[in-house]
């Protein structure tokens, strides 16, 4: 994995995490925490857009045989594998806890 692929996946994952945490906090929060949630969600969207814009305009190493869309698909695979593994782990954990 090239360094730019790593940085892109890291930034996109951070953006997605901020977006999801912001939506969760804005939905379930009250008062100030709701505003923090909106800010987190907005920061996630902005980070994702800035990452995409940087690669579309060649700012972030797009000329070195680096293909942004291939990295997006790699990121989806990596995040998907993580989520599937986390769900399996959670299921095994809950099964073990309920059996004891």
Phi and psi restraints in degrees (range 20) as a CNS / XPLOR table:
assign (resid 1 and name C) (resid 2 and name N)
       (resid 2 and name CA) (resid 2 and name C) 1.0 -74.0 20.0 2
assign (resid 2 and name N) (resid 2 and name CA)
       (resid 2 and name C) (resid 3 and name N) 1.0 160.9 20.0 2
assign (resid 2 and name C) (resid 3 and name N)
       (resid 3 and name CA) (resid 3 and name C) 1.0 -64.0 20.0 2
assign (resid 3 and name N) (resid 3 and name CA)
       (resid 3 and name C) (resid 4 and name N) 1.0 -35.6 20.0 2
assign (resid 3 and name C) (resid 4 and name N)
       (resid 4 and name CA) (resid 4 and name C) 1.0 -69.5 20.0 2
assign (resid 4 and name N) (resid 4 and name CA)
       (resid 4 and name C) (resid 5 and name N) 1.0 -33.9 20.0 2
assign (resid 4 and name C) (resid 5 and name N)
       (resid 5 and name CA) (resid 5 and name C) 1.0 -64.1 20.0 2
assign (resid 5 and name N) (resid 5 and name CA)
       (resid 5 and name C) (resid 6 and name N) 1.0 -42.6 20.0 2
assign (resid 5 and name C) (resid 6 and name N)
       (resid 6 and name CA) (resid 6 and name C) 1.0 -61.7 20.0 2
assign (resid 6 and name N) (resid 6 and name CA)
       (resid 6 and name C) (resid 7 and name N) 1.0 -47.8 20.0 2
assign (resid 6 and name C) (resid 7 and name N)
       (resid 7 and name CA) (resid 7 and name C) 1.0 -63.9 20.0 2
assign (resid 7 and name N) (resid 7 and name CA)
       (resid 7 and name C) (resid 8 and name N) 1.0 -41.3 20.0 2
assign (resid 7 and name C) (resid 8 and name N)
       (resid 8 and name CA) (resid 8 and name C) 1.0 -63.8 20.0 2
assign (resid 8 and name N) (resid 8 and name CA)
       (resid 8 and name C) (resid 9 and name N) 1.0 -46.4 20.0 2
assign (resid 8 and name C) (resid 9 and name N)
       (resid 9 and name CA) (resid 9 and name C) 1.0 -62.9 20.0 2
assign (resid 9 and name N) (resid 9 and name CA)
       (resid 9 and name C) (resid 10 and name N) 1.0 -40.9 20.0 2
assign (resid 9 and name C) (resid 10 and name N)
       (resid 10 and name CA) (resid 10 and name C) 1.0 -62.3 20.0 2
assign (resid 10 and name N) (resid 10 and name CA)
       (resid 10 and name C) (resid 11 and name N) 1.0 -46.8 20.0 2
assign (resid 10 and name C) (resid 11 and name N)
       (resid 11 and name CA) (resid 11 and name C) 1.0 -66.5 20.0 2
assign (resid 11 and name N) (resid 11 and name CA)
       (resid 11 and name C) (resid 12 and name N) 1.0 -41.5 20.0 2
assign (resid 11 and name C) (resid 12 and name N)
       (resid 12 and name CA) (resid 12 and name C) 1.0 -68.4 20.0 2
assign (resid 12 and name N) (resid 12 and name CA)
       (resid 12 and name C) (resid 13 and name N) 1.0 -36.8 20.0 2
assign (resid 12 and name C) (resid 13 and name N)
       (resid 13 and name CA) (resid 13 and name C) 1.0 -67.3 20.0 2
assign (resid 13 and name N) (resid 13 and name CA)
       (resid 13 and name C) (resid 14 and name N) 1.0 -41.3 20.0 2
assign (resid 13 and name C) (resid 14 and name N)
       (resid 14 and name CA) (resid 14 and name C) 1.0 -61.0 20.0 2
assign (resid 14 and name N) (resid 14 and name CA)
       (resid 14 and name C) (resid 15 and name N) 1.0 -45.0 20.0 2
assign (resid 14 and name C) (resid 15 and name N)
       (resid 15 and name CA) (resid 15 and name C) 1.0 -61.7 20.0 2
assign (resid 15 and name N) (resid 15 and name CA)
       (resid 15 and name C) (resid 16 and name N) 1.0 -43.7 20.0 2
assign (resid 15 and name C) (resid 16 and name N)
       (resid 16 and name CA) (resid 16 and name C) 1.0 -64.8 20.0 2
assign (resid 16 and name N) (resid 16 and name CA)
       (resid 16 and name C) (resid 17 and name N) 1.0 -41.9 20.0 2
assign (resid 16 and name C) (resid 17 and name N)
       (resid 17 and name CA) (resid 17 and name C) 1.0 -62.6 20.0 2
assign (resid 17 and name N) (resid 17 and name CA)
       (resid 17 and name C) (resid 18 and name N) 1.0 -43.5 20.0 2
assign (resid 17 and name C) (resid 18 and name N)
       (resid 18 and name CA) (resid 18 and name C) 1.0 -63.2 20.0 2
assign (resid 18 and name N) (resid 18 and name CA)
       (resid 18 and name C) (resid 19 and name N) 1.0 -41.1 20.0 2
assign (resid 18 and name C) (resid 19 and name N)
       (resid 19 and name CA) (resid 19 and name C) 1.0 -62.3 20.0 2
assign (resid 19 and name N) (resid 19 and name CA)
       (resid 19 and name C) (resid 20 and name N) 1.0 -48.6 20.0 2
assign (resid 19 and name C) (resid 20 and name N)
       (resid 20 and name CA) (resid 20 and name C) 1.0 -66.5 20.0 2
assign (resid 20 and name N) (resid 20 and name CA)
       (resid 20 and name C) (resid 21 and name N) 1.0 -42.2 20.0 2
assign (resid 20 and name C) (resid 21 and name N)
       (resid 21 and name CA) (resid 21 and name C) 1.0 -64.0 20.0 2
assign (resid 21 and name N) (resid 21 and name CA)
       (resid 21 and name C) (resid 22 and name N) 1.0 -38.6 20.0 2
assign (resid 21 and name C) (resid 22 and name N)
       (resid 22 and name CA) (resid 22 and name C) 1.0 -65.8 20.0 2
assign (resid 22 and name N) (resid 22 and name CA)
       (resid 22 and name C) (resid 23 and name N) 1.0 -43.2 20.0 2
assign (resid 22 and name C) (resid 23 and name N)
       (resid 23 and name CA) (resid 23 and name C) 1.0 -62.8 20.0 2
assign (resid 23 and name N) (resid 23 and name CA)
       (resid 23 and name C) (resid 24 and name N) 1.0 -44.1 20.0 2
assign (resid 23 and name C) (resid 24 and name N)
       (resid 24 and name CA) (resid 24 and name C) 1.0 -61.6 20.0 2
assign (resid 24 and name N) (resid 24 and name CA)
       (resid 24 and name C) (resid 25 and name N) 1.0 -46.4 20.0 2
assign (resid 24 and name C) (resid 25 and name N)
       (resid 25 and name CA) (resid 25 and name C) 1.0 -68.3 20.0 2
assign (resid 25 and name N) (resid 25 and name CA)
       (resid 25 and name C) (resid 26 and name N) 1.0 -40.0 20.0 2
assign (resid 25 and name C) (resid 26 and name N)
       (resid 26 and name CA) (resid 26 and name C) 1.0 -66.8 20.0 2
assign (resid 26 and name N) (resid 26 and name CA)
       (resid 26 and name C) (resid 27 and name N) 1.0 -34.5 20.0 2
assign (resid 26 and name C) (resid 27 and name N)
       (resid 27 and name CA) (resid 27 and name C) 1.0 -74.8 20.0 2
assign (resid 27 and name N) (resid 27 and name CA)
       (resid 27 and name C) (resid 28 and name N) 1.0 -45.1 20.0 2
assign (resid 27 and name C) (resid 28 and name N)
       (resid 28 and name CA) (resid 28 and name C) 1.0 -95.5 20.0 2
assign (resid 28 and name N) (resid 28 and name CA)
       (resid 28 and name C) (resid 29 and name N) 1.0 -12.8 20.0 2
assign (resid 28 and name C) (resid 29 and name N)
       (resid 29 and name CA) (resid 29 and name C) 1.0 -82.8 20.0 2
assign (resid 29 and name N) (resid 29 and name CA)
       (resid 29 and name C) (resid 30 and name N) 1.0 169.4 20.0 2
assign (resid 29 and name C) (resid 30 and name N)
       (resid 30 and name CA) (resid 30 and name C) 1.0 -134.8 20.0 2
assign (resid 30 and name N) (resid 30 and name CA)
       (resid 30 and name C) (resid 31 and name N) 1.0 147.6 20.0 2
assign (resid 30 and name C) (resid 31 and name N)
       (resid 31 and name CA) (resid 31 and name C) 1.0 62.8 20.0 2
assign (resid 31 and name N) (resid 31 and name CA)
       (resid 31 and name C) (resid 32 and name N) 1.0 -123.9 20.0 2
assign (resid 31 and name C) (resid 32 and name N)
       (resid 32 and name CA) (resid 32 and name C) 1.0 -64.6 20.0 2
assign (resid 32 and name N) (resid 32 and name CA)
       (resid 32 and name C) (resid 33 and name N) 1.0 -36.3 20.0 2
assign (resid 32 and name C) (resid 33 and name N)
       (resid 33 and name CA) (resid 33 and name C) 1.0 -65.7 20.0 2
assign (resid 33 and name N) (resid 33 and name CA)
       (resid 33 and name C) (resid 34 and name N) 1.0 -30.2 20.0 2
assign (resid 33 and name C) (resid 34 and name N)
       (resid 34 and name CA) (resid 34 and name C) 1.0 -65.7 20.0 2
assign (resid 34 and name N) (resid 34 and name CA)
       (resid 34 and name C) (resid 35 and name N) 1.0 -40.1 20.0 2
assign (resid 34 and name C) (resid 35 and name N)
       (resid 35 and name CA) (resid 35 and name C) 1.0 -68.4 20.0 2
assign (resid 35 and name N) (resid 35 and name CA)
       (resid 35 and name C) (resid 36 and name N) 1.0 -36.7 20.0 2
assign (resid 35 and name C) (resid 36 and name N)
       (resid 36 and name CA) (resid 36 and name C) 1.0 -62.5 20.0 2
assign (resid 36 and name N) (resid 36 and name CA)
       (resid 36 and name C) (resid 37 and name N) 1.0 -41.5 20.0 2
assign (resid 36 and name C) (resid 37 and name N)
       (resid 37 and name CA) (resid 37 and name C) 1.0 -61.0 20.0 2
assign (resid 37 and name N) (resid 37 and name CA)
       (resid 37 and name C) (resid 38 and name N) 1.0 -42.3 20.0 2
assign (resid 37 and name C) (resid 38 and name N)
       (resid 38 and name CA) (resid 38 and name C) 1.0 -63.1 20.0 2
assign (resid 38 and name N) (resid 38 and name CA)
       (resid 38 and name C) (resid 39 and name N) 1.0 -41.0 20.0 2
assign (resid 38 and name C) (resid 39 and name N)
       (resid 39 and name CA) (resid 39 and name C) 1.0 -63.8 20.0 2
assign (resid 39 and name N) (resid 39 and name CA)
       (resid 39 and name C) (resid 40 and name N) 1.0 -41.8 20.0 2
assign (resid 39 and name C) (resid 40 and name N)
       (resid 40 and name CA) (resid 40 and name C) 1.0 -63.6 20.0 2
assign (resid 40 and name N) (resid 40 and name CA)
       (resid 40 and name C) (resid 41 and name N) 1.0 -44.6 20.0 2
assign (resid 40 and name C) (resid 41 and name N)
       (resid 41 and name CA) (resid 41 and name C) 1.0 -62.7 20.0 2
assign (resid 41 and name N) (resid 41 and name CA)
       (resid 41 and name C) (resid 42 and name N) 1.0 -42.8 20.0 2
assign (resid 41 and name C) (resid 42 and name N)
       (resid 42 and name CA) (resid 42 and name C) 1.0 -64.4 20.0 2
assign (resid 42 and name N) (resid 42 and name CA)
       (resid 42 and name C) (resid 43 and name N) 1.0 -40.5 20.0 2
assign (resid 42 and name C) (resid 43 and name N)
       (resid 43 and name CA) (resid 43 and name C) 1.0 -62.9 20.0 2
assign (resid 43 and name N) (resid 43 and name CA)
       (resid 43 and name C) (resid 44 and name N) 1.0 -39.0 20.0 2
assign (resid 43 and name C) (resid 44 and name N)
       (resid 44 and name CA) (resid 44 and name C) 1.0 -63.7 20.0 2
assign (resid 44 and name N) (resid 44 and name CA)
       (resid 44 and name C) (resid 45 and name N) 1.0 -43.1 20.0 2
assign (resid 44 and name C) (resid 45 and name N)
       (resid 45 and name CA) (resid 45 and name C) 1.0 -65.6 20.0 2
assign (resid 45 and name N) (resid 45 and name CA)
       (resid 45 and name C) (resid 46 and name N) 1.0 -44.2 20.0 2
assign (resid 45 and name C) (resid 46 and name N)
       (resid 46 and name CA) (resid 46 and name C) 1.0 -63.3 20.0 2
assign (resid 46 and name N) (resid 46 and name CA)
       (resid 46 and name C) (resid 47 and name N) 1.0 -42.8 20.0 2
assign (resid 46 and name C) (resid 47 and name N)
       (resid 47 and name CA) (resid 47 and name C) 1.0 -62.5 20.0 2
assign (resid 47 and name N) (resid 47 and name CA)
       (resid 47 and name C) (resid 48 and name N) 1.0 -43.3 20.0 2
assign (resid 47 and name C) (resid 48 and name N)
       (resid 48 and name CA) (resid 48 and name C) 1.0 -63.0 20.0 2
assign (resid 48 and name N) (resid 48 and name CA)
       (resid 48 and name C) (resid 49 and name N) 1.0 -43.0 20.0 2
assign (resid 48 and name C) (resid 49 and name N)
       (resid 49 and name CA) (resid 49 and name C) 1.0 -67.0 20.0 2
assign (resid 49 and name N) (resid 49 and name CA)
       (resid 49 and name C) (resid 50 and name N) 1.0 -41.2 20.0 2
assign (resid 49 and name C) (resid 50 and name N)
       (resid 50 and name CA) (resid 50 and name C) 1.0 -64.1 20.0 2
assign (resid 50 and name N) (resid 50 and name CA)
       (resid 50 and name C) (resid 51 and name N) 1.0 -38.7 20.0 2
assign (resid 50 and name C) (resid 51 and name N)
       (resid 51 and name CA) (resid 51 and name C) 1.0 -63.6 20.0 2
assign (resid 51 and name N) (resid 51 and name CA)
       (resid 51 and name C) (resid 52 and name N) 1.0 -45.3 20.0 2
assign (resid 51 and name C) (resid 52 and name N)
       (resid 52 and name CA) (resid 52 and name C) 1.0 -63.5 20.0 2
assign (resid 52 and name N) (resid 52 and name CA)
       (resid 52 and name C) (resid 53 and name N) 1.0 -45.6 20.0 2
assign (resid 52 and name C) (resid 53 and name N)
       (resid 53 and name CA) (resid 53 and name C) 1.0 -62.7 20.0 2
assign (resid 53 and name N) (resid 53 and name CA)
       (resid 53 and name C) (resid 54 and name N) 1.0 -41.3 20.0 2
assign (resid 53 and name C) (resid 54 and name N)
       (resid 54 and name CA) (resid 54 and name C) 1.0 -59.5 20.0 2
assign (resid 54 and name N) (resid 54 and name CA)
       (resid 54 and name C) (resid 55 and name N) 1.0 -37.7 20.0 2
assign (resid 54 and name C) (resid 55 and name N)
       (resid 55 and name CA) (resid 55 and name C) 1.0 -80.9 20.0 2
assign (resid 55 and name N) (resid 55 and name CA)
       (resid 55 and name C) (resid 56 and name N) 1.0 -32.0 20.0 2
assign (resid 55 and name C) (resid 56 and name N)
       (resid 56 and name CA) (resid 56 and name C) 1.0 -69.2 20.0 2
assign (resid 56 and name N) (resid 56 and name CA)
       (resid 56 and name C) (resid 57 and name N) 1.0 -32.8 20.0 2
assign (resid 56 and name C) (resid 57 and name N)
       (resid 57 and name CA) (resid 57 and name C) 1.0 -96.1 20.0 2
assign (resid 57 and name N) (resid 57 and name CA)
       (resid 57 and name C) (resid 58 and name N) 1.0 8.1 20.0 2
assign (resid 57 and name C) (resid 58 and name N)
       (resid 58 and name CA) (resid 58 and name C) 1.0 74.6 20.0 2
assign (resid 58 and name N) (resid 58 and name CA)
       (resid 58 and name C) (resid 59 and name N) 1.0 17.5 20.0 2
assign (resid 58 and name C) (resid 59 and name N)
       (resid 59 and name CA) (resid 59 and name C) 1.0 -72.5 20.0 2
assign (resid 59 and name N) (resid 59 and name CA)
       (resid 59 and name C) (resid 60 and name N) 1.0 -32.4 20.0 2
assign (resid 59 and name C) (resid 60 and name N)
       (resid 60 and name CA) (resid 60 and name C) 1.0 -111.9 20.0 2
assign (resid 60 and name N) (resid 60 and name CA)
       (resid 60 and name C) (resid 61 and name N) 1.0 54.5 20.0 2
assign (resid 60 and name C) (resid 61 and name N)
       (resid 61 and name CA) (resid 61 and name C) 1.0 76.8 20.0 2
assign (resid 61 and name N) (resid 61 and name CA)
       (resid 61 and name C) (resid 62 and name N) 1.0 27.5 20.0 2
assign (resid 61 and name C) (resid 62 and name N)
       (resid 62 and name CA) (resid 62 and name C) 1.0 -71.6 20.0 2
assign (resid 62 and name N) (resid 62 and name CA)
       (resid 62 and name C) (resid 63 and name N) 1.0 -15.1 20.0 2
assign (resid 62 and name C) (resid 63 and name N)
       (resid 63 and name CA) (resid 63 and name C) 1.0 -89.4 20.0 2
assign (resid 63 and name N) (resid 63 and name CA)
       (resid 63 and name C) (resid 64 and name N) 1.0 -2.7 20.0 2
assign (resid 63 and name C) (resid 64 and name N)
       (resid 64 and name CA) (resid 64 and name C) 1.0 -98.5 20.0 2
assign (resid 64 and name N) (resid 64 and name CA)
       (resid 64 and name C) (resid 65 and name N) 1.0 40.2 20.0 2
assign (resid 64 and name C) (resid 65 and name N)
       (resid 65 and name CA) (resid 65 and name C) 1.0 72.5 20.0 2
assign (resid 65 and name N) (resid 65 and name CA)
       (resid 65 and name C) (resid 66 and name N) 1.0 18.4 20.0 2
assign (resid 65 and name C) (resid 66 and name N)
       (resid 66 and name CA) (resid 66 and name C) 1.0 -98.3 20.0 2
assign (resid 66 and name N) (resid 66 and name CA)
       (resid 66 and name C) (resid 67 and name N) 1.0 122.9 20.0 2
assign (resid 66 and name C) (resid 67 and name N)
       (resid 67 and name CA) (resid 67 and name C) 1.0 -112.3 20.0 2
assign (resid 67 and name N) (resid 67 and name CA)
       (resid 67 and name C) (resid 68 and name N) 1.0 118.1 20.0 2
assign (resid 67 and name C) (resid 68 and name N)
       (resid 68 and name CA) (resid 68 and name C) 1.0 -62.1 20.0 2
assign (resid 68 and name N) (resid 68 and name CA)
       (resid 68 and name C) (resid 69 and name N) 1.0 -44.4 20.0 2
assign (resid 68 and name C) (resid 69 and name N)
       (resid 69 and name CA) (resid 69 and name C) 1.0 -66.2 20.0 2
assign (resid 69 and name N) (resid 69 and name CA)
       (resid 69 and name C) (resid 70 and name N) 1.0 -34.1 20.0 2
assign (resid 69 and name C) (resid 70 and name N)
       (resid 70 and name CA) (resid 70 and name C) 1.0 -62.7 20.0 2
assign (resid 70 and name N) (resid 70 and name CA)
       (resid 70 and name C) (resid 71 and name N) 1.0 -37.4 20.0 2
assign (resid 70 and name C) (resid 71 and name N)
       (resid 71 and name CA) (resid 71 and name C) 1.0 -69.9 20.0 2
assign (resid 71 and name N) (resid 71 and name CA)
       (resid 71 and name C) (resid 72 and name N) 1.0 -35.5 20.0 2
assign (resid 71 and name C) (resid 72 and name N)
       (resid 72 and name CA) (resid 72 and name C) 1.0 -60.8 20.0 2
assign (resid 72 and name N) (resid 72 and name CA)
       (resid 72 and name C) (resid 73 and name N) 1.0 -45.8 20.0 2
assign (resid 72 and name C) (resid 73 and name N)
       (resid 73 and name CA) (resid 73 and name C) 1.0 -65.4 20.0 2
assign (resid 73 and name N) (resid 73 and name CA)
       (resid 73 and name C) (resid 74 and name N) 1.0 -38.2 20.0 2
assign (resid 73 and name C) (resid 74 and name N)
       (resid 74 and name CA) (resid 74 and name C) 1.0 -61.8 20.0 2
assign (resid 74 and name N) (resid 74 and name CA)
       (resid 74 and name C) (resid 75 and name N) 1.0 -42.1 20.0 2
assign (resid 74 and name C) (resid 75 and name N)
       (resid 75 and name CA) (resid 75 and name C) 1.0 -63.3 20.0 2
assign (resid 75 and name N) (resid 75 and name CA)
       (resid 75 and name C) (resid 76 and name N) 1.0 -41.7 20.0 2
assign (resid 75 and name C) (resid 76 and name N)
       (resid 76 and name CA) (resid 76 and name C) 1.0 -62.3 20.0 2
assign (resid 76 and name N) (resid 76 and name CA)
       (resid 76 and name C) (resid 77 and name N) 1.0 -41.5 20.0 2
assign (resid 76 and name C) (resid 77 and name N)
       (resid 77 and name CA) (resid 77 and name C) 1.0 -64.7 20.0 2
assign (resid 77 and name N) (resid 77 and name CA)
       (resid 77 and name C) (resid 78 and name N) 1.0 -44.2 20.0 2
assign (resid 77 and name C) (resid 78 and name N)
       (resid 78 and name CA) (resid 78 and name C) 1.0 -65.2 20.0 2
assign (resid 78 and name N) (resid 78 and name CA)
       (resid 78 and name C) (resid 79 and name N) 1.0 -47.1 20.0 2
assign (resid 78 and name C) (resid 79 and name N)
       (resid 79 and name CA) (resid 79 and name C) 1.0 -66.0 20.0 2
assign (resid 79 and name N) (resid 79 and name CA)
       (resid 79 and name C) (resid 80 and name N) 1.0 -40.2 20.0 2
assign (resid 79 and name C) (resid 80 and name N)
       (resid 80 and name CA) (resid 80 and name C) 1.0 -62.0 20.0 2
assign (resid 80 and name N) (resid 80 and name CA)
       (resid 80 and name C) (resid 81 and name N) 1.0 -42.6 20.0 2
assign (resid 80 and name C) (resid 81 and name N)
       (resid 81 and name CA) (resid 81 and name C) 1.0 -64.5 20.0 2
assign (resid 81 and name N) (resid 81 and name CA)
       (resid 81 and name C) (resid 82 and name N) 1.0 -39.0 20.0 2
assign (resid 81 and name C) (resid 82 and name N)
       (resid 82 and name CA) (resid 82 and name C) 1.0 -63.0 20.0 2
assign (resid 82 and name N) (resid 82 and name CA)
       (resid 82 and name C) (resid 83 and name N) 1.0 -45.2 20.0 2
assign (resid 82 and name C) (resid 83 and name N)
       (resid 83 and name CA) (resid 83 and name C) 1.0 -64.1 20.0 2
assign (resid 83 and name N) (resid 83 and name CA)
       (resid 83 and name C) (resid 84 and name N) 1.0 -43.5 20.0 2
assign (resid 83 and name C) (resid 84 and name N)
       (resid 84 and name CA) (resid 84 and name C) 1.0 -62.7 20.0 2
assign (resid 84 and name N) (resid 84 and name CA)
       (resid 84 and name C) (resid 85 and name N) 1.0 -44.1 20.0 2
assign (resid 84 and name C) (resid 85 and name N)
       (resid 85 and name CA) (resid 85 and name C) 1.0 -63.2 20.0 2
assign (resid 85 and name N) (resid 85 and name CA)
       (resid 85 and name C) (resid 86 and name N) 1.0 -39.3 20.0 2
assign (resid 85 and name C) (resid 86 and name N)
       (resid 86 and name CA) (resid 86 and name C) 1.0 -66.4 20.0 2
assign (resid 86 and name N) (resid 86 and name CA)
       (resid 86 and name C) (resid 87 and name N) 1.0 -39.3 20.0 2
assign (resid 86 and name C) (resid 87 and name N)
       (resid 87 and name CA) (resid 87 and name C) 1.0 -66.3 20.0 2
assign (resid 87 and name N) (resid 87 and name CA)
       (resid 87 and name C) (resid 88 and name N) 1.0 -42.6 20.0 2
assign (resid 87 and name C) (resid 88 and name N)
       (resid 88 and name CA) (resid 88 and name C) 1.0 -62.8 20.0 2
assign (resid 88 and name N) (resid 88 and name CA)
       (resid 88 and name C) (resid 89 and name N) 1.0 -43.9 20.0 2
assign (resid 88 and name C) (resid 89 and name N)
       (resid 89 and name CA) (resid 89 and name C) 1.0 -62.1 20.0 2
assign (resid 89 and name N) (resid 89 and name CA)
       (resid 89 and name C) (resid 90 and name N) 1.0 -44.3 20.0 2
assign (resid 89 and name C) (resid 90 and name N)
       (resid 90 and name CA) (resid 90 and name C) 1.0 -62.4 20.0 2
assign (resid 90 and name N) (resid 90 and name CA)
       (resid 90 and name C) (resid 91 and name N) 1.0 -41.2 20.0 2
assign (resid 90 and name C) (resid 91 and name N)
       (resid 91 and name CA) (resid 91 and name C) 1.0 -62.6 20.0 2
assign (resid 91 and name N) (resid 91 and name CA)
       (resid 91 and name C) (resid 92 and name N) 1.0 -44.5 20.0 2
assign (resid 91 and name C) (resid 92 and name N)
       (resid 92 and name CA) (resid 92 and name C) 1.0 -63.4 20.0 2
assign (resid 92 and name N) (resid 92 and name CA)
       (resid 92 and name C) (resid 93 and name N) 1.0 -43.1 20.0 2
assign (resid 92 and name C) (resid 93 and name N)
       (resid 93 and name CA) (resid 93 and name C) 1.0 -59.9 20.0 2
assign (resid 93 and name N) (resid 93 and name CA)
       (resid 93 and name C) (resid 94 and name N) 1.0 -48.3 20.0 2
assign (resid 93 and name C) (resid 94 and name N)
       (resid 94 and name CA) (resid 94 and name C) 1.0 -65.3 20.0 2
assign (resid 94 and name N) (resid 94 and name CA)
       (resid 94 and name C) (resid 95 and name N) 1.0 -38.1 20.0 2
assign (resid 94 and name C) (resid 95 and name N)
       (resid 95 and name CA) (resid 95 and name C) 1.0 -62.2 20.0 2
assign (resid 95 and name N) (resid 95 and name CA)
       (resid 95 and name C) (resid 96 and name N) 1.0 -43.8 20.0 2
assign (resid 95 and name C) (resid 96 and name N)
       (resid 96 and name CA) (resid 96 and name C) 1.0 -66.2 20.0 2
assign (resid 96 and name N) (resid 96 and name CA)
       (resid 96 and name C) (resid 97 and name N) 1.0 -40.4 20.0 2
assign (resid 96 and name C) (resid 97 and name N)
       (resid 97 and name CA) (resid 97 and name C) 1.0 -68.6 20.0 2
assign (resid 97 and name N) (resid 97 and name CA)
       (resid 97 and name C) (resid 98 and name N) 1.0 -40.0 20.0 2
assign (resid 97 and name C) (resid 98 and name N)
       (resid 98 and name CA) (resid 98 and name C) 1.0 -72.4 20.0 2
assign (resid 98 and name N) (resid 98 and name CA)
       (resid 98 and name C) (resid 99 and name N) 1.0 -25.3 20.0 2
assign (resid 98 and name C) (resid 99 and name N)
       (resid 99 and name CA) (resid 99 and name C) 1.0 -80.4 20.0 2
assign (resid 99 and name N) (resid 99 and name CA)
       (resid 99 and name C) (resid 100 and name N) 1.0 -17.6 20.0 2
